[in-house]
Amino acid sequence: QAQLVESGGGLVQAGGSLRLSCAASGRAVSSYAMGWFRQAPGKEREFVAAISRYGTRTYYADSVKGRFTISRDNAKNTLYLQMNSLKPEDTAVYYCAAGQVPVGQVLTTTIGYDDWGQGTQVTVSS
């Protein structure tokens, strides 16, 4: 089981950037495919980005493709989400998640993710 703690959220103007981090503890993070999800008020949790265990594969939601970049540093047990060109519609609580899958696999839905962080708020003002 992985314990996950997100950080880096905050208030930013439209067009700005933020970098989210997710610190993992417990088993070695290289055991997990990882992902970012977000949930806006009154909406369901939605997929944002995913990365395979050693970072060889990534996948993005169409809404963030070209603006967000997911990466990981297994030596530091940390997952990142670089968010550029932020829009008001990106406002949400952002969650990181971890799931134990074979090397090279990415998880693009909540299915398969066993461990979740508590979330970090991102607010983009217009």
Solvent accessible surface area in square Angstrom, and as a share of the most:
residue,aa,sasa,rsa
1,Q,142,0.63
2,A,7,0.05
3,Q,91,0.40
4,L,11,0.05
5,V,87,0.50
6,E,7,0.03
7,S,59,0.38
8,G,38,0.36
9,G,29,0.28
10,G,29,0.28
11,L,131,0.65
12,V,25,0.14
13,Q,138,0.61
14,A,49,0.38
15,G,56,0.54
16,G,22,0.21
17,S,58,0.38
18,L,33,0.17
19,R,133,0.49
20,L,0,0.00
21,S,28,0.18
22,C,0,0.00
23,A,55,0.42
24,A,9,0.07
25,S,59,0.38
26,G,60,0.57
27,R,117,0.43
28,A,60,0.47
29,V,3,0.02
30,S,25,0.16
31,S,22,0.14
32,Y,1,0.00
33,A,0,0.00
34,M,1,0.00
35,G,0,0.00
36,W,0,0.00
37,F,2,0.01
38,R,15,0.05
39,Q,60,0.27
40,A,24,0.18
41,P,123,0.77
42,G,92,0.88
43,K,141,0.60
44,E,152,0.68
45,R,84,0.30
46,E,79,0.35
47,F,31,0.13
48,V,0,0.00
49,A,0,0.00
50,A,0,0.00
51,I,5,0.02
52,S,0,0.00
53,R,48,0.18
54,Y,118,0.45
55,G,30,0.29
56,T,106,0.62
57,R,127,0.46
58,T,62,0.36
59,Y,111,0.42
60,Y,37,0.14
61,A,22,0.17
62,D,121,0.63
63,S,64,0.41
64,V,1,0.00
65,K,116,0.49
66,G,82,0.79
67,R,33,0.12
68,F,5,0.02
69,T,72,0.42
70,I,5,0.03
71,S,46,0.29
72,R,31,0.11
73,D,45,0.23
74,N,41,0.21
75,A,102,0.79
76,K,140,0.59
77,N,53,0.27
78,T,17,0.10
79,L,0,0.00
80,Y,30,0.11
81,L,0,0.00
82,Q,58,0.26
83,M,0,0.00
84,N,59,0.30
85,S,59,0.38
86,L,2,0.01
87,K,83,0.35
88,P,57,0.36
89,E,120,0.54
90,D,0,0.00
91,T,36,0.21
92,A,2,0.01
93,V,42,0.24
94,Y,0,0.00
95,Y,32,0.12
96,C,0,0.00
97,A,0,0.00
98,A,0,0.00
99,G,0,0.00
100,Q,85,0.38
101,V,20,0.12
102,P,90,0.57
103,V,96,0.55
104,G,19,0.18
105,Q,72,0.32
106,V,20,0.12
107,L,17,0.09
108,T,49,0.29
109,T,72,0.42
110,T,62,0.36
111,I,144,0.73
112,G,35,0.33
113,Y,14,0.05
114,D,102,0.53
115,D,13,0.07
116,W,78,0.27
117,G,10,0.09
118,Q,113,0.50
119,G,12,0.11
120,T,19,0.11
121,Q,85,0.38
122,V,0,0.00
123,T,48,0.28
124,V,7,0.04
125,S,42,0.27
126,S,132,0.85
